Amino acid sequence: MLPQHVREEGGYKIKGRNEAEHLSLIRDAELLAEAGAFALVLEIVTPAVAREISQRIPIPTLGIGSGPDCDGQILVTPDLIGGFPWFTPKFVKPKINSAEQIRAAVQEWKKSVEAPEK
């Protein structure tokens, strides 16, 4: 997943769904490993392709929404705690709704410091 291309691609798209993407991801991973990369981040890659990459290359893979078969997992804290009410990745189940709790706390504070109307 390349954040700099999200708008060009029409949003966050799962990679590796078709054969051309599958082969491109495998080849890119192999080339990066051969070039001396020490690890590879697989973000929003189909779990089957992420598993295949993890098995084929000699360096660790770190998955972000790419299934359980990567060598490690990354989860961005704001996604886990519901920090962005306008967007929740499909692969995350927020454990709390911190955005709403923060919004309520700010509203309560604002009321406590506002001058009473005359």
C-alpha positions in Angstrom: 0.0 0.0 0.0 1.4 3.3 -1.0 -0.3 6.2 0.8 1.0 8.7 -1.7 -1.1 6.9 -4.4 -4.4 6.4 -2.4 -6.3 9.1 -4.3 -5.0 8.0 -7.7 -6.2 4.4 -6.9 -9.6 5.6 -5.7 -9.1 4.8 -2.0 -7.5 2.1 0.1 -7.6 -1.1 -2.1 -6.6 -4.6 -1.1 -3.6 -5.6 -3.1 -3.0 -9.0 -4.6 -6.6 -9.8 -5.6 -5.8 -10.6 -9.3 -2.9 -12.5 -10.8 -1.1 -9.5 -12.2 -1.0 -7.9 -8.7 -0.1 -11.2 -7.1 2.9 -11.7 -9.4 4.0 -8.1 -9.1 4.0 -8.2 -5.3 5.9 -11.5 -5.3 8.5 -10.2 -7.7 8.9 -6.8 -5.8 9.3 -8.7 -2.5 12.0 -10.9 -4.0 13.8 -7.9 -5.6 13.7 -6.0 -2.3 15.1 -9.0 -0.4 17.9 -9.4 -3.0 18.7 -5.7 -2.8 19.4 -6.0 0.9 16.2 -4.9 2.6 16.1 -6.1 6.2 12.4 -6.4 6.4 9.2 -5.8 4.4 5.9 -4.2 5.3 2.9 -5.8 3.7 0.0 -3.4 4.1 -3.5 -4.4 2.9 -2.3 -7.4 1.0 -4.5 -10.4 0.6 -3.7 -12.9 3.4 -2.8 -15.6 0.8 -0.3 -13.4 -1.0 1.1 -12.2 2.3 1.6 -15.8 3.4 3.3 -16.7 0.1 5.6 -13.7 0.3 6.5 -14.5 3.9 7.3 -18.1 3.0 9.4 -17.2 -0.1 11.7 -14.4 1.1 14.4 -14.8 3.7 13.7 -11.5 5.5 10.9 -10.8 8.1 7.5 -9.5 6.9 5.4 -7.2 9.0 1.7 -7.2 8.2 -0.8 -4.3 8.5 -4.2 -5.8 7.7 -2.6 -8.6 5.7 -3.6 -11.6 7.7 -1.9 -13.7 10.5 0.9 -15.3 8.5 3.4 -12.5 8.4 6.3 -12.7 10.7 5.0 -9.7 12.8 1.9 -7.6 13.0 1.5 -3.8 13.2 -1.7 -2.1 14.4 -1.9 1.7 14.5 -3.1 2.7 18.0 -5.7 5.3 16.8 -7.3 2.5 14.7 -7.4 0.2 17.7 -8.9 2.8 20.0 -11.4 4.3 17.5 -9.5 7.6 17.2 -10.9 8.4 13.7 -14.7 8.3 13.7 -14.8 9.0 9.9 -12.7 5.9 9.0 -12.1 2.5 10.5 -10.1 0.0 8.4 -12.0 -3.2 7.6 -9.3 -5.3 9.4 -9.7 -3.5 12.8 -12.3 -3.9 15.5 -11.8 -0.8 17.7 -11.9 -1.7 21.4 -13.2 1.7 22.5 -14.5 4.8 20.8 -11.9 7.3 22.1 -12.9 9.9 19.5 -16.4 10.2 21.0 -15.0 10.2 24.6 -12.5 12.9 23.7 -15.3 14.9 22.0 -17.5 14.6 25.1 -14.6 15.6 27.4 -13.9 18.7 25.3 -17.6 19.7 25.3 -17.8 19.3 29.1 -14.6 21.4 29.5 -15.9 24.1 27.2 -19.1 24.4 29.2 -17.1 24.7 32.4 -15.1 27.7 31.1 -17.8 29.6 29.1 -19.0 32.8 30.5 -22.7 32.6 31.5 -25.0 34.4 29.0 -26.5 37.7 30.2 
